[in-house]
């Protein structure tokens, strides 16, 4: 059941990564308002763990003007209806140079459904083999490193890890007892 009715919509900004639209809406009471919506393709987040180590990537995040550690993640904007498993395998290799013998799907979550329809799919990568990175031009400066699980968890506690997707993906895997 739709509780809020869309009366009109218009695209206010669009590029190859996102569309921002403004919808005129009506509540069940008849009250009208506007709602801003960010549409982005779904993405994947890959938790690559082996021998007590977790693999992270660090890159400069322009919006917050910081270099930050996070799990490898991404989407393939140019391809629609692609299997998230294929994206996960590709993003893991692209960002870390790793390939995985096994990719376990843990589920999906919405990133920020208060303003975006985007969701992400969580994968656990096991049986890792090191190869070479194949970064996209937009990933210039991205580095990868592995950290012991205890050190990684301390990075969450002390605020070094600031990426909510990384924290949520790790929590989901722990709660499902996959790690």
C-alpha positions in Angstrom: 0.0 0.0 0.0 1.3 3.4 -0.9 0.8 5.9 1.9 2.2 8.8 0.0 0.9 9.6 -3.5 3.2 11.0 -6.2 1.4 13.9 -8.0 4.3 15.0 -10.3 8.0 14.4 -10.7 10.8 16.3 -12.4 14.5 15.6 -12.8 16.6 18.4 -11.4 20.0 16.9 -12.0 21.4 13.9 -13.8 24.8 12.4 -14.7 26.1 8.9 -15.4 26.2 8.1 -11.7 22.9 9.5 -10.3 19.6 11.2 -10.9 18.2 13.7 -8.5 14.5 14.3 -8.8 11.9 16.4 -7.0 8.5 14.9 -6.5 5.3 16.7 -5.7 3.5 14.4 -3.2 0.3 14.1 -1.3 -0.2 12.5 2.1 -3.4 10.6 3.1 -4.7 13.7 4.9 -4.6 15.7 1.6 -1.5 17.7 2.7 0.8 18.3 -0.2 4.6 18.7 -0.2 7.8 18.0 -2.1 10.2 15.2 -1.7 13.8 15.1 -3.0 14.9 11.6 -4.2 18.4 10.5 -5.2 18.4 7.5 -7.6 21.7 5.6 -7.9 22.4 2.1 -9.1 22.6 -0.6 -6.4 26.1 -1.5 -5.4 28.0 -4.3 -3.7 30.3 -4.4 -0.7 32.8 -7.2 -0.3 34.2 -8.4 3.0 37.4 -10.2 2.1 38.6 -12.1 5.2 41.3 -14.8 5.4 43.6 -16.1 8.1 42.5 -13.5 10.6 43.0 -10.6 8.3 40.4 -8.3 6.6 41.2 -6.5 3.3 40.3 -2.8 3.1 40.8 0.0 0.6 41.5 3.6 1.4 40.6 6.4 -1.0 40.0 10.1 -0.9 36.3 10.9 -0.5 35.8 14.3 -2.0 32.5 15.0 -0.2 34.1 14.8 3.2 37.6 15.9 2.1 39.3 12.9 3.8 41.1 9.7 2.9 39.2 6.9 4.6 39.4 3.1 5.0 36.4 0.9 3.9 35.6 -2.4 2.4 35.8 -2.7 -1.4 32.6 -1.6 -2.9 31.1 -0.3 -6.1 28.6 -0.6 -8.9 28.7 -0.9 -12.7 26.7 2.1 -13.8 26.9 1.3 -17.5 25.3 -2.1 -17.2 21.7 -2.6 -16.1 20.3 -5.9 -14.7 23.7 -7.3 -13.9 24.0 -10.1 -11.3 25.4 -8.5 -8.1 27.7 -11.6 -7.8 29.4 -10.6 -11.0 29.8 -7.0 -9.8 31.2 -8.2 -6.5 33.8 -10.4 -8.2 34.8 -7.6 -10.5 35.0 -4.9 -7.8 37.1 -7.1 -5.5 39.6 -7.7 -8.3 39.5 -4.1 -9.5 40.1 -2.5 -6.2 42.3 -5.0 -4.3 43.7 -7.3 -7.0 42.1 -10.3 -5.2 40.1 -13.1 -6.6 38.0 -15.4 -4.4 37.3 -19.1 -4.7 34.0 -18.5 -2.8 31.6 -15.6 -2.6 28.9 -16.0 0.0 25.9 -13.7 -0.3 24.7 -12.4 3.0 21.8 -10.1 2.0 21.0 -6.6 1.0 20.3 -3.4 2.8 19.2 0.1 1.8 21.9 2.8 2.1 19.9 5.8 3.1 16.2 5.3 2.3 15.2 8.6 3.8 16.3 10.2 0.5 17.6 7.5 -1.8 16.3 4.2 -3.4 19.9 2.8 -3.5 20.6 -0.5 -1.8 23.7 -2.6 -1.5 24.4 -6.4 -1.6 26.8 -7.8 1.0 29.3 -10.6 0.0 31.9 -12.5 2.0 34.9 -13.4 -0.1 36.9 -16.5 0.9 39.8 -18.4 -0.6 41.7 -15.4 -1.8 44.4 -15.2 -4.4 46.4 -12.1 -5.0 46.7 -10.6 -8.4 46.9 -7.0 -9.7 44.6 -4.1 -9.2 42.7 -2.7 -12.2 41.4 0.7 -11.0 38.9 2.9 -12.7 40.1 6.5 -13.5 37.8 7.8 -10.7 39.6 5.6 -8.2 42.9 7.3 -8.7 45.0 7.1 -5.5 43.1 4.1 -4.0 45.3 1.9 -2.0 44.6 -1.5 -0.4 45.9 -3.1 2.8 45.0 -5.9 5.1 44.5 -5.6 8.9 44.1 -8.1 11.7 40.5 -8.5 12.8 41.2 -7.1 16.2 42.9 -4.1 14.7 40.0 -3.6 12.3 37.5 -3.8 15.1 39.6 -1.2 17.0 39.5 1.0 14.0 35.7 0.9 14.2 35.7 1.7 17.9 38.1 4.6 17.7 36.4 6.2 14.7 39.1 5.4 12.0 36.4 3.5 10.1 33.7 6.1 9.3 31.9 4.3 6.5 28.4 3.1 7.6 28.3 0.5 4.8 31.5 -1.1 6.0 30.2 -1.3 9.6 26.8 -2.6 8.6 28.2 -5.2 6.3 30.6 -6.5 8.9 27.8 -6.5 11.5 25.5 -8.5 9.2 28.1 -11.1 8.6 29.0 -11.4 12.3 25.3 -11.6 13.3 24.7 -14.3 10.7 27.8 -16.1 12.1 29.5 -16.1 8.8 32.6 -14.6 10.4 
